[in-house]
Amino acid sequence: MELGHVVVLAGGLSYEREVSLRSGRRVTEALRALDIPVELRDADATLLDSLIDDPPDAVFPVLHGAAGEDGSIRDVLELLDVPYVGARPDACRVAWDKPTAKSVVRRAGLRTPESVALPKEVFHDLGAASVLDQIVRSLGLPLFVKPTRGGSALGASAVHEASQLSAAMVGCFAYGDAALVERYIHGTEVSVSVIDRHGTPTALPAVEIVAPGGLYDYTARYDAGDTEFITPARLTPEAAEHATAAAVTAHRALGLRDLSRTDLIVDEDGDVHFLEVNVAPGMTETSLLPRAVSVAGLELGEVCHSLILARL
């Protein structure tokens, strides 16, 4: 099918705006290399009128953070009856909320670190010191703290000593009103991307992440050279199989479509632990899905093209 007009949607006003713009440019260039007429648009006040006045064949959203991943922009696209790549709004809302996503995949049979999710108000009303002490007593150390919603590891930090927990919570609440505190699982951090091929969720090779200092934070994600990425990940064949199966299970259990990226930890026993899932994976030069696409022997533009055609 010949495409006449594709819109790549990037930018927006989330904390991850700049990363989204980089992702958008990468997807736009990959599609243009196939001679597909594509326009890169920002999610701003002019977007709605432009989509109404000149409806595209399809929209490829690469919006990261709120609006891009919480389903709201996709709700608008559905109101306009514009085809788009990626998960439907309801599925986005479930995946976007990390505690909810953890509950869903746990019911589907996946392991996920024991955790607690608490809004900022709980610490104010019950006393921060008492709540933090109880978290340490119940979950033990080390811990990992991150906002219940959000991406790019903004506001996320590891806690190895009880004295570090208070500062970790302050950093977390700078990016969201609720915190997810979970047990820190030692092991190999891997990311497994899933793309729908001919209607079947297919896992790409796992990418192993070796970040400086052991924390795959915002800088490690987007500053080239700071983090080592190993694809395929250095896992036993059995662990690699379990990791790819876990990503496909999460994709299906959460009702996702077209593409997703699941972050996992493989512990020393080879057990796979689900951390979170991303419905709008990064597409930058340091992002994990494009790396996995390349190692799988595929071309990013052709993959994006096939996902667009699947929506028409």
Secondary structure as UniProt FT lines:
FT   STRAND          6..10
FT   TURN            15..16
FT   HELIX           17..32
FT   TURN            33..35
FT   STRAND          38..42
FT   TURN            45..46
FT   HELIX           47..53
FT   STRAND          58..61
FT   TURN            66..68
FT   HELIX           72..79
FT   TURN            80..81
FT   HELIX           89..96
FT   HELIX           98..107
FT   TURN            108..109
FT   STRAND          115..119
FT   HELIX           120..126
FT   HELIX           128..139
FT   STRAND          143..147
FT   TURN            152..155
FT   STRAND          157..159
FT   HELIX           162..164
FT   HELIX           165..173
FT   STRAND          178..183
FT   STRAND          188..197
FT   TURN            198..199
FT   STRAND          200..203
FT   STRAND          207..210
FT   HELIX           212..214
FT   HELIX           218..222
FT   TURN            224..225
FT   STRAND          228..230
FT   HELIX           237..253
FT   TURN            254..255
FT   STRAND          259..266
FT   TURN            268..269
FT   STRAND          272..278
FT   TURN            285..286
FT   HELIX           288..295
FT   TURN            296..297
FT   HELIX           300..310
//
